[in-house]
Amino acid sequence: MGKELLPKSWFEPMVTTKFTYHGVLRKNFLRAKSSGNPNVRMDVEIGENLYHRYLDIIKKLISDLPEETLIYERNCKGDKSDLESIWQFATPTFMFNHICDMKERNLIEYCFHICPLEDVIMKRILNEGFRPYFKEASKKNYPAYYHFMLKEYPNCVYKL
């Protein structure tokens, strides 16, 4: 006889207690906010504050560019189809997302695609003491990602 697989019921207590609330999957940042670990709870607040602080700087840099830029920006806190995303921001040449992964780590993902502001943005990220919160994302076909977001969420698009 071969090895038997563990019955599905063996996994249910783990999934139910950690990732669901009354049988519904919970966003990672909500699990982190209700964590018994005060460092994890504080991490959520630090990640959120950092994201918005840097986003304000990035928007100012974009608004100083000579041409108008089409922006995609979305609050994903209520989107139960994506457990990681908290905030998303994208331009034709740059992506900036706030996520909370399955390990309840708050991270700010960024990705450049022939971005005229890459050097300026990277200097800001690297020169401050918050580098552990930032993670370079890999988007092999960034233009396709950006155009998909514009098409999928037209109510989250504006010009800057």
N, CA and C atoms as a LAMMPS dump frame, in Angstrom:
ITEM: TIMESTEP
0
ITEM: NUMBER OF ATOMS
480
ITEM: BOX BOUNDS ff ff ff
-5.0000000000000000e+02 5.0000000000000000e+02
-5.0000000000000000e+02 5.0000000000000000e+02
-5.0000000000000000e+02 5.0000000000000000e+02
ITEM: ATOMS id mol type element x y z
1 1 1 N 0.83 -1.187 0
2 1 2 C 0 0 0
3 1 3 C 0.875 1.251 0
4 2 1 N 0.439 2.237 -0.764
5 2 2 C 1.144 3.515 -0.802
6 2 3 C 0.741 4.38 0.386
7 3 1 N 1.419 5.499 0.497
8 3 2 C 1.091 6.425 1.58
9 3 3 C -0.286 7.022 1.335
10 4 1 N -1.05 7.123 2.403
11 4 2 C -2.364 7.756 2.282
12 4 3 C -2.209 9.246 2.531
13 5 1 N -2.966 10.021 1.807
14 5 2 C -2.967 11.459 2.027
15 5 3 C -3.729 11.764 3.295
16 6 1 N -3.331 12.828 3.963
17 6 2 C -4.068 13.237 5.157
18 6 3 C -5.464 13.683 4.763
19 7 1 N -6.449 13.354 5.553
20 7 2 C -7.809 13.783 5.212
21 7 3 C -7.931 15.304 5.273
22 8 1 N -8.816 15.839 4.454
23 8 2 C -9.019 17.293 4.38
24 8 3 C -9.34 17.866 5.759
25 9 1 N -10.098 17.124 6.557
26 9 2 C -10.507 17.621 7.868
27 9 3 C -9.309 17.886 8.778
28 10 1 N -8.151 17.231 8.499
29 10 2 C -6.972 17.45 9.309
30 10 3 C -6.468 18.89 9.175
31 11 1 N -6.626 19.5 7.978
32 11 2 C -6.147 20.853 7.731
33 11 3 C -7.14 21.923 8.174
34 12 1 N -8.403 21.602 8.246
35 12 2 C -9.433 22.612 8.505
36 12 3 C -9.222 23.408 9.789
37 13 1 N -8.846 22.784 10.926
38 13 2 C -8.654 23.613 12.122
39 13 3 C -7.582 24.676 11.937
40 14 1 N -6.483 24.355 11.225
41 14 2 C -5.434 25.337 10.987
42 14 3 C -5.96 26.502 10.168
43 15 1 N -6.609 26.197 9.074
44 15 2 C -7.108 27.236 8.18
45 15 3 C -8.179 28.057 8.871
46 16 1 N -9.099 27.406 9.541
47 16 2 C -10.208 28.107 10.177
48 16 3 C -9.728 29.061 11.261
49 17 1 N -8.797 28.633 12.094
50 17 2 C -8.384 29.48 13.201
51 17 3 C -7.469 30.615 12.76
52 18 1 N -6.622 30.397 11.794
53 18 2 C -5.62 31.399 11.435
54 18 3 C -6.065 32.361 10.332
55 19 1 N -6.7 31.842 9.286
56 19 2 C -6.934 32.664 8.108
57 19 3 C -8.387 33.045 7.854
58 20 1 N -9.294 32.538 8.649
59 20 2 C -10.697 32.856 8.415
60 20 3 C -11.333 33.444 9.661
61 21 1 N -12.433 34.1 9.448
62 21 2 C -13.241 34.636 10.532
63 21 3 C -14.676 34.262 10.202
64 22 1 N -15.267 33.425 10.996
65 22 2 C -16.611 32.893 10.735
66 22 3 C -16.694 32.261 9.348
67 23 1 N -15.651 31.524 8.982
68 23 2 C -15.651 30.793 7.716
69 23 3 C -15.29 31.616 6.493
70 24 1 N -14.978 32.899 6.665
71 24 2 C -14.642 33.771 5.536
72 24 3 C -13.147 34.096 5.615
73 25 1 N -12.45 34 4.48
74 25 2 C -11.034 34.361 4.453
75 25 3 C -10.853 35.819 4.858
76 26 1 N -9.832 36.089 5.652
77 26 2 C -9.56 37.446 6.131
78 26 3 C -8.355 38.037 5.416
79 27 1 N -8.398 39.316 5.181
80 27 2 C -7.254 40.023 4.615
81 27 3 C -6.083 39.888 5.581
82 28 1 N -4.894 39.767 5.043
83 28 2 C -3.703 39.582 5.877
84 28 3 C -3.493 40.741 6.843
85 29 1 N -3.74 41.973 6.391
86 29 2 C -3.503 43.107 7.274
87 29 3 C -4.49 43.116 8.435
88 30 1 N -5.7 42.568 8.246
89 30 2 C -6.663 42.489 9.35
90 30 3 C -6.202 41.463 10.386
91 31 1 N -5.63 40.361 9.91
92 31 2 C -5.081 39.377 10.84
93 31 3 C -3.923 39.997 11.618
94 32 1 N -3.076 40.76 10.919
95 32 2 C -1.929 41.388 11.568
96 32 3 C -2.385 42.427 12.593
97 33 1 N -3.423 43.198 12.258
98 33 2 C -3.929 44.22 13.179
99 33 3 C -4.506 43.617 14.451
100 34 1 N -5.021 42.398 14.348
101 34 2 C -5.605 41.764 15.532
102 34 3 C -4.65 40.753 16.169
103 35 1 N -3.393 40.792 15.756
104 35 2 C -2.386 39.867 16.271
105 35 3 C -2.16 40.099 17.764
106 36 1 N -1.823 39.031 18.454
107 36 2 C -1.469 39.145 19.866
108 36 3 C -0.09 39.752 20.066
109 37 1 N 0.668 39.877 18.992
110 37 2 C 2.017 40.428 19.055
111 37 3 C 1.957 41.939 18.798
112 38 1 N 2.286 42.76 19.794
113 38 2 C 2.211 44.222 19.592
114 38 3 C 3.152 44.728 18.508
115 39 1 N 4.273 44.023 18.274
116 39 2 C 5.198 44.437 17.208
117 39 3 C 4.562 44.28 15.835
118 40 1 N 3.788 43.22 15.645
119 40 2 C 3.099 42.999 14.368
120 40 3 C 2.036 44.069 14.182
121 41 1 N 1.289 44.385 15.222
122 41 2 C 0.251 45.434 15.123
123 41 3 C 0.88 46.783 14.796
124 42 1 N 1.985 47.096 15.443
125 42 2 C 2.671 48.365 15.19
126 42 3 C 3.225 48.398 13.761
127 43 1 N 3.671 47.256 13.266
128 43 2 C 4.212 47.148 11.911
129 43 3 C 3.173 47.563 10.867
130 44 1 N 1.905 47.22 11.103
131 44 2 C 0.833 47.605 10.175
132 44 3 C 0.748 49.127 10.092
133 45 1 N 0.779 49.786 11.237
134 45 2 C 0.695 51.254 11.264
135 45 3 C 1.914 51.903 10.613
136 46 1 N 3.095 51.368 10.892
137 46 2 C 4.315 51.914 10.292
138 46 3 C 4.266 51.759 8.775
139 47 1 N 3.875 50.571 8.292
140 47 2 C 3.781 50.335 6.851
141 47 3 C 2.812 51.282 6.176
142 48 1 N 1.649 51.482 6.792
143 48 2 C 0.632 52.377 6.225
144 48 3 C 1.144 53.819 6.18
145 49 1 N 1.757 54.272 7.262
146 49 2 C 2.275 55.642 7.314
147 49 3 C 3.402 55.853 6.302
148 50 1 N 4.305 54.883 6.21
149 50 2 C 5.394 54.991 5.237
150 50 3 C 4.871 55.049 3.812
151 51 1 N 3.931 54.16 3.513
152 51 2 C 3.374 54.112 2.157
153 51 3 C 2.823 55.487 1.766
154 52 1 N 2.004 56.062 2.617
155 52 2 C 1.375 57.343 2.274
156 52 3 C 2.381 58.488 2.274
157 53 1 N 3.365 58.427 3.152
158 53 2 C 4.398 59.466 3.159
159 53 3 C 5.175 59.466 1.847
160 54 1 N 5.611 58.289 1.411
161 54 2 C 6.354 58.19 0.156
162 54 3 C 5.452 58.445 -1.049
163 55 1 N 4.222 58.003 -0.982
164 55 2 C 3.3 58.229 -2.102
165 55 3 C 3.083 59.72 -2.327
166 56 1 N 2.955 60.5 -1.253
167 56 2 C 2.809 61.954 -1.402
168 56 3 C 4.023 62.552 -2.109
169 57 1 N 5.216 62.097 -1.75
170 57 2 C 6.447 62.58 -2.389
171 57 3 C 6.453 62.189 -3.866
172 58 1 N 6.087 60.938 -4.146
173 58 2 C 6.076 60.438 -5.53
174 58 3 C 5.062 61.197 -6.378
175 59 1 N 3.891 61.463 -5.835
176 59 2 C 2.868 62.223 -6.585
177 59 3 C 3.369 63.627 -6.893
178 60 1 N 4.064 64.231 -5.958
179 60 2 C 4.612 65.563 -6.194
180 60 3 C 5.644 65.516 -7.323
181 61 1 N 6.511 64.503 -7.309
182 61 2 C 7.51 64.353 -8.37
183 61 3 C 6.832 64.148 -9.728
184 62 1 N 5.784 63.335 -9.757
185 62 2 C 5.062 63.071 -11.011
186 62 3 C 4.372 64.335 -11.508
187 63 1 N 3.785 65.091 -10.599
188 63 2 C 3.073 66.312 -11.017
189 63 3 C 4.033 67.364 -11.571
190 64 1 N 5.315 67.277 -11.201
191 64 2 C 6.318 68.211 -11.721
192 64 3 C 6.813 67.831 -13.114
193 65 1 N 6.462 66.646 -13.605
194 65 2 C 6.857 66.237 -14.954
195 65 3 C 6.125 67.106 -15.978
196 66 1 N 6.726 67.334 -17.146
197 66 2 C 6.107 68.235 -18.13
198 66 3 C 4.796 67.702 -18.734
199 67 1 N 4.624 66.406 -18.803
200 67 2 C 3.403 65.864 -19.413
201 67 3 C 2.478 65.277 -18.338
202 68 1 N 1.183 65.252 -18.649
203 68 2 C 0.216 64.647 -17.742
204 68 3 C 0.42 63.139 -17.698
205 69 1 N 0.173 62.546 -16.55
206 69 2 C 0.359 61.106 -16.386
207 69 3 C -0.953 60.464 -15.968
208 70 1 N -1.28 59.343 -16.598
209 70 2 C -2.474 58.58 -16.241
210 70 3 C -2.125 57.682 -15.053
211 71 1 N -2.853 57.867 -13.964
212 71 2 C -2.573 57.19 -12.699
213 71 3 C -3.666 56.178 -12.391
214 72 1 N -3.251 55.025 -11.886
215 72 2 C -4.172 54.044 -11.313
216 72 3 C -3.871 54.014 -9.815
217 73 1 N -4.903 54.25 -9
218 73 2 C -4.726 54.221 -7.545
219 73 3 C -5.963 53.605 -6.909
220 74 1 N -5.737 52.625 -6.022
221 74 2 C -6.884 51.921 -5.447
222 74 3 C -6.624 51.515 -3.998
223 75 1 N -7.642 51.718 -3.183
224 75 2 C -7.664 51.218 -1.816
225 75 3 C -8.215 49.793 -1.896
226 76 1 N -7.406 48.816 -1.557
227 76 2 C -7.787 47.398 -1.698
228 76 3 C -8.216 46.768 -0.382
229 77 1 N -8.403 47.57 0.649
230 77 2 C -8.714 47.017 1.97
231 77 3 C -9.991 46.181 1.966
232 78 1 N -10.954 46.542 1.151
233 78 2 C -12.215 45.815 1.118
234 78 3 C -12.287 44.719 0.063
235 79 1 N -11.216 44.542 -0.715
236 79 2 C -11.201 43.551 -1.794
237 79 3 C -10.812 42.187 -1.245
238 80 1 N -11.791 41.317 -1.079
239 80 2 C -11.532 39.999 -0.501
240 80 3 C -10.957 39.011 -1.511
241 81 1 N -10.866 39.405 -2.774
242 81 2 C -10.284 38.507 -3.777
243 81 3 C -8.756 38.554 -3.759
244 82 1 N -8.188 39.562 -3.102
245 82 2 C -6.738 39.712 -3.001
246 82 3 C -6.4 39.901 -1.523
247 83 1 N -5.907 38.872 -0.875
248 83 2 C -5.662 38.916 0.565
249 83 3 C -4.448 39.757 0.943
250 84 1 N -3.522 39.974 0.008
251 84 2 C -2.285 40.7 0.319
252 84 3 C -2.385 42.212 0.146
253 85 1 N -3.003 42.681 -0.92
254 85 2 C -2.969 44.111 -1.262
255 85 3 C -3.762 44.964 -0.29
256 86 1 N -3.147 46.095 0.087
257 86 2 C -3.817 47.095 0.913
258 86 3 C -4.051 48.341 0.067
259 87 1 N -3.006 48.828 -0.592
260 87 2 C -3.085 49.976 -1.497
261 87 3 C -2.31 49.648 -2.763
262 88 1 N -2.785 50.173 -3.905
263 88 2 C -2.078 50.005 -5.177
264 88 3 C -1.986 51.357 -5.872
265 89 1 N -0.842 51.598 -6.484
266 89 2 C -0.598 52.833 -7.229
267 89 3 C 0.276 52.474 -8.426
268 90 1 N -0.096 52.939 -9.611
269 90 2 C 0.698 52.641 -10.806
270 90 3 C 0.602 53.767 -11.819
271 91 1 N 1.716 53.996 -12.485
272 91 2 C 1.792 54.911 -13.616
273 91 3 C 2.298 54.069 -14.791
274 92 1 N 2.404 54.638 -15.988
275 92 2 C 2.942 53.847 -17.111
276 92 3 C 4.378 53.352 -16.876
277 93 1 N 5.102 53.982 -15.931
278 93 2 C 6.511 53.623 -15.742
279 93 3 C 6.876 53.194 -14.322
280 94 1 N 5.907 53.164 -13.408
281 94 2 C 6.232 52.91 -12.002
282 94 3 C 5.044 52.321 -11.256
283 95 1 N 5.326 51.337 -10.388
284 95 2 C 4.299 50.735 -9.537
285 95 3 C 4.743 50.867 -8.08
286 96 1 N 3.774 51.111 -7.201
287 96 2 C 4.041 51.293 -5.777
288 96 3 C 2.85 50.718 -5.022
289 97 1 N 3.035 49.565 -4.378
290 97 2 C 1.922 48.883 -3.702
291 97 3 C 2.255 48.62 -2.245
292 98 1 N 1.262 48.77 -1.383
293 98 2 C 1.41 48.403 0.031
294 98 3 C 0.717 47.064 0.213
295 99 1 N 1.473 46.085 0.715
296 99 2 C 0.917 44.739 0.902
297 99 3 C 1.199 44.25 2.323
298 100 1 N 0.464 43.238 2.718
299 100 2 C 0.747 42.496 3.946
300 100 3 C 0.729 41.032 3.535
301 101 1 N 1.882 40.372 3.644
302 101 2 C 1.969 38.995 3.147
303 101 3 C 1.39 37.992 4.151
304 102 1 N 1.424 36.721 3.786
305 102 2 C 0.837 35.673 4.628
306 102 3 C 1.554 35.538 5.97
307 103 1 N 2.777 36.022 6.049
308 103 2 C 3.523 35.984 7.313
309 103 3 C 3.273 37.252 8.131
310 104 1 N 2.294 38.052 7.699
311 104 2 C 1.874 39.284 8.365
312 104 3 C 2.974 40.347 8.371
313 105 1 N 3.829 40.326 7.338
314 105 2 C 4.842 41.358 7.166
315 105 3 C 4.282 42.441 6.263
316 106 1 N 4.39 43.68 6.68
317 106 2 C 3.974 44.805 5.858
318 106 3 C 5.128 45.218 4.978
319 107 1 N 4.88 45.262 3.678
320 107 2 C 5.914 45.611 2.716
321 107 3 C 5.374 46.614 1.715
322 108 1 N 6.271 47.402 1.18
323 108 2 C 5.929 48.315 0.101
324 108 3 C 6.688 47.818 -1.124
325 109 1 N 5.932 47.319 -2.096
326 109 2 C 6.523 46.812 -3.335
327 109 3 C 6.648 47.951 -4.33
328 110 1 N 7.73 47.952 -5.076
329 110 2 C 7.901 48.936 -6.13
330 110 3 C 8.476 48.254 -7.356
331 111 1 N 8.222 48.855 -8.506
332 111 2 C 8.721 48.31 -9.763
333 111 3 C 8.866 49.474 -10.744
334 112 1 N 9.972 49.517 -11.45
335 112 2 C 10.21 50.563 -12.449
336 112 3 C 10.185 49.965 -13.846
337 113 1 N 9.683 50.76 -14.791
338 113 2 C 9.703 50.366 -16.199
339 113 3 C 10.052 51.613 -17.012
340 114 1 N 11.329 51.779 -17.281
341 114 2 C 11.828 52.938 -18.022
342 114 3 C 11.277 54.225 -17.383
343 115 1 N 11.478 54.354 -16.093
344 115 2 C 10.913 55.462 -15.32
345 115 3 C 11.901 56.624 -15.223
346 116 1 N 11.475 57.832 -15.593
347 116 2 C 12.38 58.983 -15.522
348 116 3 C 12.698 59.394 -14.077
349 117 1 N 11.915 58.907 -13.125
350 117 2 C 12.107 59.278 -11.723
351 117 3 C 12.801 58.189 -10.897
352 118 1 N 13.265 57.133 -11.55
353 118 2 C 13.818 55.99 -10.813
354 118 3 C 14.958 56.397 -9.878
355 119 1 N 15.912 57.159 -10.358
356 119 2 C 17.057 57.54 -9.514
357 119 3 C 16.616 58.35 -8.303
358 120 1 N 15.739 59.302 -8.509
359 120 2 C 15.273 60.161 -7.418
360 120 3 C 14.508 59.336 -6.377
361 121 1 N 13.623 58.473 -6.829
362 121 2 C 12.828 57.648 -5.909
363 121 3 C 13.729 56.676 -5.153
364 122 1 N 14.651 56.027 -5.838
365 122 2 C 15.534 55.066 -5.18
366 122 3 C 16.445 55.735 -4.152
367 123 1 N 16.893 56.945 -4.427
368 123 2 C 17.711 57.662 -3.442
369 123 3 C 16.913 57.905 -2.169
370 124 1 N 15.643 58.248 -2.32
371 124 2 C 14.803 58.473 -1.142
372 124 3 C 14.608 57.182 -0.352
373 125 1 N 14.344 56.094 -1.041
374 125 2 C 14.108 54.806 -0.37
375 125 3 C 15.381 54.312 0.316
376 126 1 N 16.512 54.402 -0.368
377 126 2 C 17.759 53.852 0.155
378 126 3 C 18.41 54.714 1.227
379 127 1 N 18.136 56.024 1.22
380 127 2 C 18.815 56.927 2.145
381 127 3 C 18.114 57.076 3.483
382 128 1 N 17.01 56.438 3.685
383 128 2 C 16.318 56.542 4.962
384 128 3 C 16.359 55.188 5.653
385 129 1 N 16.059 55.158 6.917
386 129 2 C 16.198 53.946 7.72
387 129 3 C 15.077 52.931 7.596
388 130 1 N 14.246 53.06 6.58
389 130 2 C 13.091 52.171 6.454
390 130 3 C 13.25 51.149 5.336
391 131 1 N 14.46 50.932 4.874
392 131 2 C 14.729 50.015 3.755
393 131 3 C 14.105 48.629 3.932
394 132 1 N 14.063 48.045 5.143
395 132 2 C 13.464 46.711 5.286
396 132 3 C 11.985 46.636 4.886
397 133 1 N 11.31 47.754 4.837
398 133 2 C 9.894 47.755 4.461
399 133 3 C 9.704 47.731 2.948
400 134 1 N 10.755 47.951 2.181
401 134 2 C 10.64 48.049 0.732
402 134 3 C 11.147 46.783 0.049
403 135 1 N 10.452 46.417 -1.025
404 135 2 C 10.801 45.201 -1.762
405 135 3 C 10.575 45.468 -3.245
406 136 1 N 11.597 45.183 -4.042
407 136 2 C 11.436 45.354 -5.49
408 136 3 C 10.612 44.198 -6.038
409 137 1 N 9.548 44.531 -6.738
410 137 2 C 8.662 43.526 -7.321
411 137 3 C 9.13 43.187 -8.725
412 138 1 N 8.856 41.99 -9.133
413 138 2 C 9.218 41.554 -10.475
414 138 3 C 7.966 41.523 -11.345
415 139 1 N 7.878 42.425 -12.268
416 139 2 C 6.775 42.445 -13.234
417 139 3 C 7.416 42.302 -14.6
418 140 1 N 7.446 41.087 -15.095
419 140 2 C 8.141 40.82 -16.362
420 140 3 C 7.519 41.577 -17.525
421 141 1 N 6.212 41.739 -17.509
422 141 2 C 5.547 42.486 -18.562
423 141 3 C 4.759 43.621 -17.912
424 142 1 N 5.5 44.605 -17.404
425 142 2 C 4.867 45.701 -16.67
426 142 3 C 3.804 46.433 -17.49
427 143 1 N 4.047 46.773 -18.761
428 143 2 C 2.998 47.477 -19.51
429 143 3 C 1.671 46.707 -19.537
430 144 1 N 1.724 45.389 -19.659
431 144 2 C 0.495 44.587 -19.661
432 144 3 C -0.202 44.678 -18.306
433 145 1 N 0.575 44.624 -17.223
434 145 2 C 0.011 44.758 -15.872
435 145 3 C -0.696 46.102 -15.727
436 146 1 N 0 47.177 -16.105
437 146 2 C -0.556 48.528 -15.98
438 146 3 C -1.849 48.667 -16.792
439 147 1 N -1.854 48.213 -18.033
440 147 2 C -3.05 48.341 -18.878
441 147 3 C -4.192 47.455 -18.379
442 148 1 N -3.864 46.307 -17.806
443 148 2 C -4.894 45.456 -17.211
444 148 3 C -5.574 46.193 -16.056
445 149 1 N -4.782 46.844 -15.195
446 149 2 C -5.357 47.566 -14.051
447 149 3 C -6.24 48.722 -14.519
448 150 1 N -5.808 49.435 -15.556
449 150 2 C -6.616 50.53 -16.088
450 150 3 C -7.959 50.018 -16.597
451 151 1 N -7.921 48.893 -17.286
452 151 2 C -9.132 48.322 -17.869
453 151 3 C -10.037 47.705 -16.801
454 152 1 N -9.434 47.014 -15.844
455 152 2 C -10.191 46.292 -14.818
456 152 3 C -10.828 47.239 -13.795
457 153 1 N -10.179 48.349 -13.5
458 153 2 C -10.654 49.277 -12.467
459 153 3 C -10.7 50.711 -12.995
460 154 1 N -11.559 50.988 -13.984
461 154 2 C -11.588 52.327 -14.595
462 154 3 C -11.988 53.435 -13.599
463 155 1 N -12.709 53.09 -12.559
464 155 2 C -13.116 54.098 -11.576
465 155 3 C -11.954 54.498 -10.654
466 156 1 N -10.798 53.846 -10.79
467 156 2 C -9.615 54.14 -9.966
468 156 3 C -8.529 54.844 -10.776
469 157 1 N -8.914 55.427 -11.906
470 157 2 C -7.949 56.051 -12.811
471 157 3 C -8.194 57.554 -12.856
472 158 1 N -7.098 58.314 -12.846
473 158 2 C -7.181 59.766 -12.966
474 158 3 C -5.897 60.297 -13.569
475 159 1 N -5.899 61.567 -13.911
476 159 2 C -4.702 62.205 -14.497
477 159 3 C -4.046 63.079 -13.432
478 160 1 N -2.729 63.083 -13.49
479 160 2 C -1.954 63.903 -12.564
480 160 3 C -0.951 64.721 -13.357
